[in-house]
């Protein structure tokens, strides 16, 4: 055994397949053995995890790291540090950047920063259309080996013909189209959900159809082209129903939702920018449909849609603030507290949605099994703590969960068996 071998003893291991007390031996950055009661030689470092939970580290397929182009909001370094603190060892960075990663040259600028500054694995998206303008598709063939998937996130592809062309090309190259679904003709200047809160507080609303209408359109195109279609951040009950039916038809569609849509709704809104995101918080009925979709497997993945902005950009109330909240440092504890501890969702299902499904769908590596990379998170699920945005490693501080008392603090994050985050 090597001197840098590590034995994790007495941890309670939770994966999508079950929960059990098990020891894990890490050798040369990979999981060598998993079994109860392992012993080790003198040269092996031992970490006693009695009372702690050990899970495969999380994978987030939807984050905004803002660099290059908007480093006053976030950087690759600060965003990846926040991810490590949240238990993540791989995140996929959305392409609404400057320059847009729509060519090998522009993508190389982002990749150079990732190579220099990232503390975990950061995999870039490329855009679906040049400049994310919806007018001309990128060269999928040239870009596919350098990015994780293709998305125009931040805006929907408005043209039916353009989306069909993109899916045809994506299908030919065997890549994923990850779509932000939003019909601009139905927005009418809205900025929160078109529901009870908007009506009673004099706000302009965003109707649910602006999301689910494009999903319905795209699913038919995916059925015709065979493209693997991934729907970003779904928020409505209609979206869940449409995707559920598409899966029953055998259409190659997967989807994600975010922690805030599973734990909040329009009834939780306050007149503060930290409650503003796109899509917006919908109705309680929408939230319940999303939870049910997560339980029954219609929703494959939980992604944060981590979207940092400056304090000034988030200080203009619901109407004037920029859309987007941060989520990497709060995702697991919020979901564990609100869904798992309350008995709504099985712990194993949460790990499947946060770790194993995103890895499987986007080809991000193995889970927690012998031979796999030792990418693990150690969690204290016993002692409560309070979310305090002032302590975030992210430059963004806007979160609707500020002040929440939660369980599920990340104690340690290992990538390739090496510590990338340790709680003080």
N, C-alpha and C positions, 0 to 999 in steps of 0.2 A: 504493500500500500504506500501511496505517496504521502509526504508530510502534510500536504494541504487537504488530505481527505477529511471529510466532516461527517459525523454521525448525529443525526437528529433523533433524540430519544424521547419516548413517552408522549408524543404528540397525538392528538385526535385528528386523523386524516379524513377530509371530506372531499369527494369527487362527485361527478355526475352519476357514478355507478354505486355509491354508497358511502357509509361512514364507519370508521373502525379505528381502534387504537393500533398504531403501527410505527415502527422505527424506519428511518430512511438513511441509507448510506450513500453519500455523494463522493464520487471519485472522478478526478479530472474534469469537473464541471458537469458531469452527468450522473443520473441516478443509477447506481450500481445494483442496489438491492433494496427491496421493501418487504419487511416482515416484522412481526412482533418479536421482542426480546433479542434483538441483534446485539452482539458484543464486538469490540474492536480492539486492535492492538495499541501499543503505547504511542505510536506516531499519529494516531487519529484524534482529531479534535472532536470533543463531544459537547453537544448543546442539549441541555435538558429542557424539554418543552412541556413539562407537566402542567396541566391546567390550560394549555393553549391549543388552538386549532390550526392545522396546517392544510393549505389548499394549493392547487395549481395557480400560479400567478395569473392575474387577469389580463385580458387582451381587449383593447378598445379600438373598434374599427371606425370611429368617428370623432376625431378631435381637431381643433383649430389651434395651431401653434404660432400662427401670425408672422412667421419669418420664412422668407424675406418679405419686406414691404411694410410691416406694421409692428416693428419690434418694440414700440412704446406700449403695446398691449400685452405682449408675451414674447418670449424667445424660445428657440428649440431647447436651450439649456433649462430655463425655468419651468417650461411646460413638461419636459421629461423628468425633471426632479419632482414636480408635483405628481406625476404619474407613478413614479417609484414609491412615493409616500402613500399613494392610494392602493398599492399592491399590484400595480401593472408592470409588466416587463416588455410589453410590445404595444405600440399605439400606431394608428394609421392617420396621417396628417392630411387634412382636406386641402384642396387646391385654390381656395379663394385668397390668393397671394399676389404679390407684385414683384417680379413678373409671374403671371400664371404659368404653372408647369404644363405647358401645352406643346413643348418641343424639347428635344434632347438638350439643347443649350440652356433653356430656362430651368429644366429639371435639374441639370447639373449644378446650378447655383444653389438650389435648395439642398441637394444632396451633400454639397461641400460643407454646408453649415451643420447638417446632421452628423456627418463624419467627424467634425471637429468638436461639437458641443453636446451631443446627446448622451445621457447617462444610462438610457435603456435603448431597446430597439425602436427606431422610428422609421416607419415605412411610408413613403409619399404616395398620394393619389396623383394621377394626371387628370386633366379636365377632359370632358367629353367633346366639347367644342372649343375652337380656338378663341382664346381670350375670355372663355365662358360667356360668349355673346350669342350663342345659339344659332350661328349662321353657317358654320363650316366645321365639319368633324376634324378631329386631330388625326394624326397618323398612328393608328392603334398598333400597327405592326412594329414601327420604330420604337415605340414607347413601352410596349407590354412587358419587356424583360427588366425594366427599371422602376416599375411602380407596382403597387398592390392591386389597383383597380382603377376605374375611371368614373369621375363624378363632376358635375357642375355645381356642387353643393353651394347653397346660398341663393340659388335660383333654379327654377324648373326649366326644362327644355320645352319651350312653348309650342314649337312647330311639330305637328304629328309626323310630317314627312322627315324632318330632321331626326326625330327620335327613332323612326323606322330605319333610316340610313345608319344611324349609330349602332343600333342593335344588330343589324345585318353584319356590319363590319366587326363588331365585338364578338358575335357568334362565330364568325369565320376565324378569328384569332384566338378564340377560347378564353376570353377575359370577361370580367364582371362589370356590368353597368350598375352603379350605385346611385339611385336617383333621389334628388330632392324634389318632391312632388308639390307643385304650387302653380295654379292657373292664375296668371296675373290679371286676367279679365274679370276675375271674381273678387279681387281684393278691395277695391273701392276705398283705398286709403286706410283700411283697417289695421289695427295693431294689437288687439287682444281678441279673444274668442267672441264670436257673435252669439252671445247668450245672455243669461240673466244679469250678470254683473255689468256687462257693457251697457245694457238697456237702462239699468237703474242708476248708473254713474255717468251717463252721458258720453261714453266712449264709442268710437267707431270699431265695429267688429269685423273679424275675419271668419267667413263662413266655412263650415266643414267641407263643403263640396270642393273648395279650392284645392284641398288635399286629395280627397278620395276620387275626384273626377279624373285627375291625371293618373292615379294608380290604376283605375279601371281601363283607361286608354292604353297605358303601357303594358298591362298584363296581356291584352289581346295582341299587341305587337310582339311580346315575348313568346306567346303561343305560336305565332306565325313564323318567327325567326329562329326559335330555339335558344335565344340568348339567355344567359344566367342573369336574371334581373333581381337586384337587391334594393328594397325600398328603405330609405333612410327615415329615421325618427317619426314613425307613425303616431298619430295622436287621436284618431277618431274611431268610433265604434264601426262606422261604415268601412273604414280601411281594414279593420280586423276581419269583417265578414267577407269582403272582396278577396282578401289574400287567402283566407281559409278555403273559400270555394275554389280559388285558383289551384291551390295545392291538391285538393281533391281531384281536380281535372288533370293533374300530372304536369302542370306548367312549371318550368324551372324558376321559381320565385322564392326568395328568402326576404326577411325583413328584420328590422330592429325597432325598439322604442327606447326611451331614456328614463332614468330614475324619476325625474320630476313628473312625468306623465303617469307614472305608476303610483305616486304617493301624494300628489296634489291635484287640485282642480280649480275651476274659476271661483269657487266659494272661498278659497284660501288667498285670493288676490288682495294686495294692498296697493296703495298709490305710490309705489316705489319701483324704480328701475330694476331692482333685483328680482322682480317677478315677471319680467318681460323677456320672452324668447320666441323663436319662430321654428316650428309651429307654436301657437300659444297654449297655455293651460286651458283645457276644454272642460266639459261638464262632468259631474260626478258619474253620470251614466257612461260617458266615454272612458273615464278612468277604470270603471269596473269591467268594461269590455276588454280593455287592454290587459288587465290582470288575468281575466279568464283566458285571453289569447296566449298569455305567457304560460299559464298552467297547462293548457292543452297542446302546446307546441306550435300553434299558429305563428306566434312571435318567436323567432329563433334566437335573437341576440339582444342583450342590453348594452347599449353604447351611451356614453355620457353626453355627446355633442358639446364637449367642453369648449366654450366660446368666450374667452376673456376680452374685456374692454377696459379702458382707463376709468378711473373713479369719476372723472368729469363726464364721460360719455354715459355713465349709468346713473347720474344724479339728476336727471331731468324728468322724473316721474314716468308713468306708464306711457304717456303719449310721446314724450320727447327723447326718451332714452334709446340707446342702441339696443338691438335685439341680441340676446345671448347671455347665458350665465356660465359660471365655471362648475365643474363637476367631478374632476378626477380625484379630489381628496375627500369627497363626501359620498361617493357612489355606494360603496359596499356598506358602510355603517347605516346609511339611511335605509337601504333596501333590506338589510338584515333585521333592523329594528322594526320597521313598519310591516314587512311581509313575512319574514321567517319567525321571529319571536312571537308574533301574533297568531301563528298557525295557518296563515293564508297560503303560504308557499313553502314547499319542501326546501330545506337547505341545499340538497343535492341539485335541485332544479335551478336554484340561483347560481350555483357554481357552473353548471352546464351552460347557462345563458351568458355568464360573464367571462368564462374562460375557455371552455371546450368547444362550444358551437362556433364562436368567432374564429378560433384557430382552424377548425375543420373546414368551414365555408371559404375562408380567405387564404387557406394554405399557410398558416402562420406558425406551423410546427406542431410537435406532439404535446400531449398533456402530461399528467403525472403517472409515469409508468417506467419500469426498468429500461434503461437505454436512452431515455429522453433527456434533453437538457434539463438541468436542475434549476428550473424557474419556479420558485415557490413563494408563497406569502404566509407569514405566521401572524395569527390574529388572536387578540384577547376578546372573547365573546362574553366574558363574565362581568367585567367592570364597566360601568357607564362613564361616558365623558361628554363634554359639551363642545359642539362645533363652534369654532371661533375663527372667522375669516381673517382676522388680523394675523393669525399664525400660519396662513397658507404659504406654501412655497411658490405657488403660482402668482404672477403679477396681478392677475385678475382676482378681485375679492367679492364680486357680486354673486350671492347665492341666496335663494329663498330659505335655505336650511340653517342660516346663521342663528346660533343660540339653541338649536335643538339638542336635547339630551338623547344620546344614542348609545348603542352597543356595537362592538365590532371594530375596535381600534387596530389598525395595522401596526404590528410591533417590529416586523422585519420583512424585507423583500430581498430575495436572492435571485440573481440572474446568472446562469452558468455556474451556480454554486458560490458566487461572489456577492457580498453584501452591496446593494445599491441604495438601500434605505434602512436605517435603524432608528427606532424611536428612542429619544433621550430619556 
